[in-house]
Amino acid sequence: MEVADADALLDKVEDLYAEAKAVLEAGKGESDHRLVLMAIDRAGKQLETLAEMRGELNRQPQVNVALVHHPDYARLREAIVAALEPHPEARWAVAAALRGIE
């Protein structure tokens, strides 16, 4: 049921976007600059909504933490690599991943 509701909602947003585009074109034809600007605003908002619904736009905050510059990073890196010494393949993989973030 949720998928059907989501599909219906997506269809409605797509319809609203199409209507906003039609108003935009009508405003251009009549040289109604105020109408054109309002239609551009609405169409833009509909595009944002569509992108969010399709998973193409993520507004979730993203936090990047740069641990490489932390004073304890070198010690941590050495401890991880040393702990993986009995497991050479894992050690190489982890070392490569660590080099990738440095």
DSSP file (Angstrom, degrees, kcal/mol; ACC not computed):
  #  RESIDUE AA STRUCTURE BP1 BP2  ACC     N-H-->O    O-->H-N    N-H-->O    O-->H-N    TCO  KAPPA ALPHA  PHI   PSI    X-CA   Y-CA   Z-CA
    1    1 A M     >        0   0    0      0, 0.0     4,-2.3     0, 0.0     5,-0.2   0.000 360.0 360.0 360.0 -39.7    0.0    0.0    0.0
    2    2 A E  H  >  +     0   0    0      1,-0.2     4,-2.7     2,-0.2     5,-0.2   0.875 360.0  51.9 -64.2 -37.1    2.8    2.4    0.8
    3    3 A V  H  > S+     0   0    0      2,-0.2     4,-2.6     1,-0.2    -1,-0.2   0.915 110.2  48.6 -65.3 -42.3    4.4    1.9   -2.6
    4    4 A A  H  > S+     0   0    0      2,-0.2     4,-2.3     1,-0.2    -2,-0.2   0.907 112.8  48.2 -63.2 -41.7    1.1    2.7   -4.3
    5    5 A D  H  X S+     0   0    0     -4,-2.3     4,-2.5     2,-0.2    -2,-0.2   0.905 112.0  49.1 -64.3 -41.7    0.7    5.8   -2.1
    6    6 A A  H  X S+     0   0    0     -4,-2.7     4,-2.6     2,-0.2    -2,-0.2   0.903 111.5  49.4 -64.5 -41.2    4.3    6.9   -2.9
    7    7 A D  H  X S+     0   0    0     -4,-2.6     4,-2.4     2,-0.2    -2,-0.2   0.905 111.5  49.1 -64.2 -40.8    3.7    6.4   -6.6
    8    8 A A  H  X S+     0   0    0     -4,-2.3     4,-2.1     2,-0.2    -2,-0.2   0.902 111.9  48.7 -64.9 -41.1    0.5    8.4   -6.5
    9    9 A L  H  X S+     0   0    0     -4,-2.5     4,-2.4     2,-0.2    -2,-0.2   0.915 110.4  50.9 -64.8 -42.9    2.2   11.2   -4.6
   10   10 A L  H  X S+     0   0    0     -4,-2.6     4,-2.5     1,-0.2    -2,-0.2   0.913 109.5  51.4 -60.0 -43.4    5.1   11.2   -7.1
   11   11 A D  H  X S+     0   0    0     -4,-2.4     4,-2.3     1,-0.2    -1,-0.2   0.901 109.4  50.3 -60.5 -41.3    2.5   11.4  -10.0
   12   12 A K  H  X S+     0   0    0     -4,-2.1     4,-2.5     2,-0.2    -2,-0.2   0.909 110.8  48.1 -65.0 -42.0    0.8   14.3   -8.3
   13   13 A V  H  X S+     0   0    0     -4,-2.4     4,-2.3     2,-0.2    -2,-0.2   0.909 111.2  51.0 -65.7 -40.7    4.1   16.2   -7.9
   14   14 A E  H  X S+     0   0    0     -4,-2.5     4,-2.3     2,-0.2    -2,-0.2   0.897 110.0  50.4 -62.4 -39.1    5.0   15.5  -11.5
   15   15 A D  H  X S+     0   0    0     -4,-2.3     4,-2.4     2,-0.2    -2,-0.2   0.914 109.6  50.3 -63.5 -43.1    1.6   16.9  -12.5
   16   16 A L  H  X S+     0   0    0     -4,-2.5     4,-2.5     1,-0.2    -2,-0.2   0.889 109.8  51.0 -62.4 -38.8    2.2   20.0  -10.4
   17   17 A Y  H  X S+     0   0    0     -4,-2.3     4,-2.3     2,-0.2    -1,-0.2   0.920 109.7  49.7 -63.8 -43.6    5.5   20.4  -12.1
   18   18 A A  H  X S+     0   0    0     -4,-2.3     4,-2.1     1,-0.2    -2,-0.2   0.901 111.6  49.2 -62.3 -40.6    4.0   20.1  -15.5
   19   19 A E  H  X S+     0   0    0     -4,-2.4     4,-2.5     2,-0.2    -2,-0.2   0.913 109.4  51.3 -65.5 -42.4    1.3   22.7  -14.6
   20   20 A A  H  X S+     0   0    0     -4,-2.5     4,-2.2     1,-0.2    -2,-0.2   0.893 110.1  50.2 -61.9 -39.2    4.0   25.1  -13.3
   21   21 A K  H  X S+     0   0    0     -4,-2.3     4,-2.4     2,-0.2    -1,-0.2   0.891 109.3  51.4 -65.4 -38.7    5.9   24.7  -16.6
   22   22 A A  H  X S+     0   0    0     -4,-2.1     4,-2.3     2,-0.2    -2,-0.2   0.914 110.8  47.7 -64.6 -42.3    2.6   25.4  -18.6
   23   23 A V  H  X S+     0   0    0     -4,-2.5     4,-2.7     2,-0.2    -1,-0.2   0.897 110.1  53.9 -63.9 -40.2    2.0   28.6  -16.5
   24   24 A L  H  X S+     0   0    0     -4,-2.2     4,-2.1    -5,-0.2    -2,-0.2   0.935 109.9  46.0 -59.2 -47.8    5.7   29.6  -17.1
   25   25 A E  H  X S+     0   0    0     -4,-2.4     4,-2.2     2,-0.2    -1,-0.2   0.899 112.4  50.8 -64.3 -40.1    5.3   29.2  -20.8
   26   26 A A  H  X S+     0   0    0     -4,-2.3     4,-1.6     1,-0.2    -2,-0.2   0.913 109.9  50.4 -63.3 -41.8    2.0   31.2  -20.8
   27   27 A G  H  <>S+     0   0    0     -4,-2.7     5,-2.6     1,-0.2     4,-0.4   0.874 109.2  51.2 -63.8 -37.6    3.6   34.0  -18.8
   28   28 A K  H ><5S+     0   0    0     -4,-2.1     3,-1.0     1,-0.2    -1,-0.2   0.918 108.5  51.9 -64.1 -42.5    6.5   34.1  -21.3
   29   29 A G  H 3<5S+     0   0    0     -4,-2.2    -1,-0.2     1,-0.3    -2,-0.2   0.824 115.2  40.9 -63.9 -31.5    4.0   34.4  -24.2
   30   30 A E  T 3<5S-     0   0    0     -4,-1.6    -1,-0.3    -5,-0.1    -2,-0.2   0.397 108.3-123.5 -95.5   1.6    2.2   37.3  -22.5
   31   31 A S  T < 5 +     0   0    0     -3,-1.0     2,-1.3    -4,-0.4    -3,-0.2   0.845  55.9 156.4  55.2  35.7    5.4   38.9  -21.3
   32   32 A D     >< -     0   0    0     -5,-2.6     4,-2.5     1,-0.2    -1,-0.2  -0.734  18.4-178.4 -91.7  88.9    4.1   38.7  -17.8
   33   33 A H  H  > S+     0   0    0     -2,-1.3     4,-2.5     1,-0.2    -1,-0.2   0.834  77.9  53.6 -62.8 -35.2    7.4   38.9  -15.9
   34   34 A R  H  > S+     0   0    0      2,-0.2     4,-2.2     1,-0.2    -1,-0.2   0.935 111.3  45.7 -64.9 -45.0    5.8   38.6  -12.5
   35   35 A L  H  > S+     0   0    0      2,-0.2     4,-2.6     1,-0.2    -2,-0.2   0.898 111.8  53.0 -63.5 -41.1    3.9   35.4  -13.5
   36   36 A V  H  X S+     0   0    0     -4,-2.5     4,-2.6     1,-0.2    -2,-0.2   0.934 110.0  47.3 -60.7 -47.1    7.1   34.0  -15.1
   37   37 A L  H  X S+     0   0    0     -4,-2.5     4,-2.2     1,-0.2    -1,-0.2   0.898 113.0  48.1 -64.0 -40.2    9.1   34.5  -12.0
   38   38 A M  H  X S+     0   0    0     -4,-2.2     4,-2.4     2,-0.2    -1,-0.2   0.903 112.6  49.2 -66.3 -39.5    6.4   33.0   -9.8
   39   39 A A  H  X S+     0   0    0     -4,-2.6     4,-3.0     2,-0.2     5,-0.2   0.889 109.6  51.7 -67.7 -38.1    6.1   30.0  -12.1
   40   40 A I  H  X S+     0   0    0     -4,-2.6     4,-2.6    -5,-0.2    -1,-0.2   0.930 110.4  49.6 -61.5 -44.1    9.9   29.6  -12.2
   41   41 A D  H  X S+     0   0    0     -4,-2.2     4,-2.1     2,-0.2    -2,-0.2   0.936 114.1  44.0 -59.8 -48.1    9.9   29.5   -8.4
   42   42 A R  H  X S+     0   0    0     -4,-2.4     4,-2.3     2,-0.2    -2,-0.2   0.916 113.4  50.3 -65.7 -43.1    7.1   26.9   -8.2
   43   43 A A  H  X S+     0   0    0     -4,-3.0     4,-2.4     1,-0.2    -1,-0.2   0.907 110.0  51.7 -62.8 -39.8    8.6   24.8  -10.9
   44   44 A G  H  X S+     0   0    0     -4,-2.6     4,-2.3    -5,-0.2    -1,-0.2   0.910 109.6  48.9 -61.8 -42.5   12.0   24.9   -9.1
   45   45 A K  H  X S+     0   0    0     -4,-2.1     4,-2.3     1,-0.2    -1,-0.2   0.884 110.8  50.5 -65.4 -37.4   10.3   23.8   -5.8
   46   46 A Q  H  X S+     0   0    0     -4,-2.3     4,-2.8     2,-0.2    -2,-0.2   0.897 109.0  51.8 -67.2 -38.9    8.6   20.9   -7.6
   47   47 A L  H  X S+     0   0    0     -4,-2.4     4,-2.7     2,-0.2    -2,-0.2   0.913 109.5  49.8 -62.4 -42.1   11.9   19.8   -9.2
   48   48 A E  H  X S+     0   0    0     -4,-2.3     4,-2.4     2,-0.2    -2,-0.2   0.925 111.5  48.6 -60.9 -44.4   13.5   19.8   -5.7
   49   49 A T  H  X S+     0   0    0     -4,-2.3     4,-2.6     2,-0.2    -2,-0.2   0.924 112.2  48.7 -62.4 -44.7   10.6   17.7   -4.3
   50   50 A L  H  X S+     0   0    0     -4,-2.8     4,-2.2     1,-0.2     6,-0.2   0.920 110.8  50.6 -61.2 -43.6   10.8   15.3   -7.3
   51   51 A A  H  <>S+     0   0    0     -4,-2.7     5,-2.6     1,-0.2     6,-1.3   0.901 111.8  47.7 -62.8 -40.6   14.6   14.9   -6.8
   52   52 A E  H ><5S+     0   0    0     -4,-2.4     3,-1.1     4,-0.2    -1,-0.2   0.927 112.0  49.4 -64.3 -44.5   14.1   14.2   -3.1
   53   53 A M  H 3<5S+     0   0    0     -4,-2.6    -2,-0.2     1,-0.3    -1,-0.2   0.839 111.9  48.5 -65.7 -32.2   11.4   11.7   -3.7
   54   54 A R  T 3<5S-     0   0    0     -4,-2.2    -1,-0.3    -5,-0.2    -2,-0.2   0.485 115.7-114.7 -85.9  -2.4   13.5    9.9   -6.3
   55   55 A G  T < 5S+     0   0    0     -3,-1.1    -3,-0.2    -4,-0.4    -2,-0.1   0.654  86.5 116.3  79.6  14.9   16.5    9.8   -4.0
   56   56 A E  S   <S+     0   0    0     -5,-2.6     2,-0.4    -6,-0.2    -4,-0.2   0.606  72.4  46.9 -90.1 -13.3   18.5   12.2   -6.3
   57   57 A L        -     0   0    0     -6,-1.3     2,-0.6    -7,-0.1    -2,-0.2  -0.986  65.8-170.4-133.8 122.5   18.7   14.9   -3.7
   58   58 A N        -     0   0    0     -2,-0.4    -6,-0.0     1,-0.1    -7,-0.0  -0.955   9.6-179.0-117.0 118.2   19.7   14.3   -0.1
   59   59 A R        +     0   0    0     -2,-0.6    -1,-0.1     2,-0.1     3,-0.1   0.301  43.2 123.8 -97.0   8.3   19.2   17.2    2.3
   60   60 A Q  S    S-     0   0    0      1,-0.1    -2,-0.1     0, 0.0     2,-0.0  -0.475  71.2-106.9 -69.2 137.6   20.5   15.3    5.3
   61   61 A P        -     0   0    0      0, 0.0     2,-0.5     0, 0.0    -1,-0.1  -0.354  32.0-150.7 -64.7 146.2   23.5   17.0    7.0
   62   62 A Q        -     0   0    0     -3,-0.1     2,-0.5     2,-0.0     0, 0.0  -0.977   6.7-162.8-122.7 130.6   26.8   15.4    6.4
   63   63 A V        -     0   0    0     -2,-0.5     2,-0.5     2,-0.0     0, 0.0  -0.953   1.1-165.7-115.8 124.3   29.7   15.6    8.8
   64   64 A N        -     0   0    0     -2,-0.5     2,-0.6     2,-0.0    -2,-0.0  -0.939   5.0-161.8-109.2 125.1   33.2   14.9    7.8
   65   65 A V        -     0   0    0     -2,-0.5     2,-1.2     3,-0.0     3,-0.1  -0.924   8.8-149.9-110.0 122.0   35.7   14.3   10.6
   66   66 A A    >   +     0   0    0     -2,-0.6     3,-0.6     1,-0.2     4,-0.1  -0.731  26.5 164.7 -93.0  92.8   39.4   14.6    9.6
   67   67 A L  G >   +     0   0    0     -2,-1.2     3,-1.9     1,-0.2     6,-0.3   0.666  59.9  82.7 -80.6 -16.7   41.0   12.2   12.1
   68   68 A V  G 3  S+     0   0    0      1,-0.3    -1,-0.2    33,-0.2     6,-0.1   0.795  93.1  47.8 -60.7 -27.2   44.3   12.2   10.1
   69   69 A H  G <  S+     0   0    0     -3,-0.6    -1,-0.3     4,-0.1    -2,-0.2   0.455  86.0 111.1 -93.1  -1.3   45.3   15.4   11.7
   70   70 A H  S X  S-     0   0    0     -3,-1.9     3,-1.9     1,-0.1     4,-0.5  -0.522  75.9-125.8 -72.9 139.4   44.5   14.2   15.2
   71   71 A P  T 3  S+     0   0    0      0, 0.0     4,-0.4     0, 0.0     3,-0.3   0.796 109.1  49.6 -57.7 -29.7   47.6   13.7   17.4
   72   72 A D  T 3> S+     0   0    0      1,-0.2     4,-2.5     2,-0.1     5,-0.2   0.499  85.5  91.0 -88.3  -2.8   46.6   10.1   18.2
   73   73 A Y  H <> S+     0   0    0     -3,-1.9     4,-3.1    -6,-0.3     5,-0.2   0.924  84.3  50.9 -60.7 -46.0   45.9    9.1   14.6
   74   74 A A  H  > S+     0   0    0     -4,-0.5     4,-2.4    -3,-0.3    -1,-0.2   0.909 112.3  47.1 -59.7 -42.6   49.4    7.9   13.9
   75   75 A R  H  > S+     0   0    0     -4,-0.4     4,-2.4     2,-0.2    -1,-0.2   0.913 113.0  48.9 -64.9 -42.1   49.4    5.7   17.1
   76   76 A L  H  X S+     0   0    0     -4,-2.5     4,-2.5     2,-0.2    -2,-0.2   0.924 110.8  50.3 -62.8 -44.7   45.9    4.3   16.2
   77   77 A R  H  X S+     0   0    0     -4,-3.1     4,-2.5     1,-0.2     5,-0.2   0.932 111.7  47.9 -59.8 -46.9   47.1    3.5   12.6
   78   78 A E  H  X S+     0   0    0     -4,-2.4     4,-2.6    -5,-0.2    -1,-0.2   0.895 111.3  51.0 -61.5 -41.1   50.1    1.7   13.9
   79   79 A A  H  X S+     0   0    0     -4,-2.4     4,-2.4     2,-0.2    -1,-0.2   0.906 111.5  47.2 -64.5 -41.9   48.1   -0.3   16.4
   80   80 A I  H  X S+     0   0    0     -4,-2.5     4,-1.4     2,-0.2    -2,-0.2   0.946 114.2  45.9 -65.5 -47.9   45.6   -1.4   13.7
   81   81 A V  H  < S+     0   0    0     -4,-2.5    -2,-0.2     1,-0.2    -1,-0.2   0.905 114.0  49.3 -63.4 -41.1   48.2   -2.4   11.3
   82   82 A A  H >< S+     0   0    0     -4,-2.6     3,-1.6     1,-0.2    -1,-0.2   0.905 108.3  53.4 -64.0 -41.4   50.2   -4.3   14.0
   83   83 A A  H 3< S+     0   0    0     -4,-2.4    -1,-0.2     1,-0.3    -2,-0.2   0.791 108.5  50.9 -64.6 -26.4   47.0   -6.1   15.1
   84   84 A L  T >< S+     0   0    0     -4,-1.4     3,-2.0     1,-0.2     7,-0.5   0.374  77.1 105.8 -92.3   5.5   46.5   -7.2   11.6
   85   85 A E  T <  S+     0   0    0     -3,-1.6    -1,-0.2     1,-0.3    -2,-0.1   0.866  77.5  53.7 -55.7 -39.7   50.0   -8.6   11.2
   86   86 A P  T 3  S+     0   0    0      0, 0.0    -1,-0.3     0, 0.0    -2,-0.1   0.612 108.1  55.7 -70.2  -7.6   48.8  -12.3   11.4
   87   87 A H    <>  +     0   0    0     -3,-2.0     4,-2.8     1,-0.2     5,-0.2  -0.720  68.2 178.2-124.8  79.8   46.3  -11.5    8.7
   88   88 A P  H  > S+     0   0    0      0, 0.0     4,-2.6     0, 0.0     5,-0.2   0.847  78.4  50.0 -57.2 -41.2   48.4  -10.2    5.7
   89   89 A E  H  > S+     0   0    0      1,-0.2     4,-2.2     2,-0.2     5,-0.2   0.939 114.9  43.7 -64.8 -44.8   45.5   -9.7    3.3
   90   90 A A  H  > S+     0   0    0      2,-0.2     4,-2.8     1,-0.2     5,-0.2   0.892 112.3  54.6 -64.8 -38.6   43.4   -7.8    5.8
   91   91 A R  H  X S+     0   0    0     -4,-2.8     4,-2.7    -7,-0.5    -2,-0.2   0.925 109.9  45.8 -61.0 -45.4   46.5   -5.8    6.8
   92   92 A W  H  X S+     0   0    0     -4,-2.6     4,-2.4     2,-0.2    -1,-0.2   0.905 113.4  49.8 -64.1 -41.1   47.2   -4.8    3.2
   93   93 A A  H  X S+     0   0    0     -4,-2.2     4,-2.2    -5,-0.2    -2,-0.2   0.924 113.9  44.3 -64.6 -44.4   43.5   -3.9    2.7
   94   94 A V  H  X S+     0   0    0     -4,-2.8     4,-2.7     2,-0.2     5,-0.2   0.914 112.9  51.7 -67.5 -42.0   43.3   -1.8    5.8
   95   95 A A  H  X S+     0   0    0     -4,-2.7     4,-2.4    -5,-0.2    -2,-0.2   0.910 110.8  48.6 -60.7 -41.7   46.7   -0.1    5.1
   96   96 A A  H  X S+     0   0    0     -4,-2.4     4,-1.7     2,-0.2    -1,-0.2   0.904 111.4  49.7 -64.9 -40.9   45.4    0.8    1.6
   97   97 A A  H  X S+     0   0    0     -4,-2.2     4,-0.9     2,-0.2    -2,-0.2   0.909 110.9  49.4 -64.7 -41.1   42.2    2.2    3.0
   98   98 A L  H >X S+     0   0    0     -4,-2.7     4,-0.8     1,-0.2     3,-0.7   0.899 109.4  51.2 -64.7 -40.5   44.1    4.3    5.5
   99   99 A R  H 3< S+     0   0    0     -4,-2.4     3,-0.5     1,-0.2    -1,-0.2   0.850 103.7  61.2 -63.7 -31.6   46.4    5.6    2.8
  100  100 A G  H 3< S+     0   0    0     -4,-1.7    -1,-0.2     1,-0.2    -2,-0.2   0.782 108.3  41.6 -66.1 -26.8   43.3    6.5    0.8
  101  101 A I  H <<        0   0    0     -4,-0.9    -1,-0.2    -3,-0.7    -2,-0.2   0.545 360.0 360.0 -96.7  -7.4   42.0    8.9    3.6
  102  102 A E     <        0   0    0     -4,-0.8    -1,-0.2    -3,-0.5    -2,-0.2   0.476 360.0 360.0 -83.3 360.0   45.4   10.4    4.4
